[in-house]
């Protein structure tokens, strides 16, 4: 019977810890933006990479070479 009291105490403590963590993250704004991740998957991954590079010349040259190779193969 003593183990039952110990288990109840441990589970209640663990639940309280998770509740505190949830409240802290909710106040920090962790759960504010639910729509962006769902919409982000619809974009082409190449578009996202282009935005990250912002004018990196080496990457642009590689893309041009890849485009030329693709045009030749068609």
N, C-alpha and C positions, 0 to 999 in steps of 0.2 A: 504494500500500500504506500510505503514511503517513496518508492520509485515513481508512482503516479503523480504525487505532489511535485516531485523534481521535474518530471516531464512537462507538467502544466506550467510551472515556473519558467522553464527554458523556452517553451513555445511562446508564452506571453512576452518574454523578454525579446525574443527574435522578431516577433510581430511588431513590437514597439520600435525596435531598431529600424526595420524596413519602413515603417510609417514616418519616422523622423527623416530618413534619407529621402523618401518621396517628397515630403513637404519642403525640404531644403532645395531639392532640384526643381520643384515647381516654382518656388519663389525666384530662383535664378533664371527662369525662363526656358528650361530644358524642353518643355512640352508645348511651347508656343507655336512652332511652325510645323504643322502636320502635313501641309499640302505640297511643299517643295520636293521632298524626296519622291513622292508619287509622280510628280510632273517631270522631274529630272530624268527619270528612266525613259521617257518618251523621246528625248533628244538624242541625236547621234553622238557617240562618244568622241568622234573627230571634232565636232563643234566645241565640245568642252575643252579638249586639248588645245585647240587654237586659241581659245580665250586665255588659257593659262600661260601660253608662250608669249603672247603680245609682241610679236615682231621679231622673234628669234630667227635670224637669217639662215642659220644652218638647217633648221627644221623646214623653213620655207623652200630651200633648195632641194631637200630630200623629197618634199611633197611634189615639187615640180618634176623631178626625175621620175617619181612613181607614176605621176599622171602621164608622162611621155611614154613610159613602158606600157601602161594600160592602153593607151591609144594605139601603139604599135601592135599589141596583141589582138586588138579587135580587128 
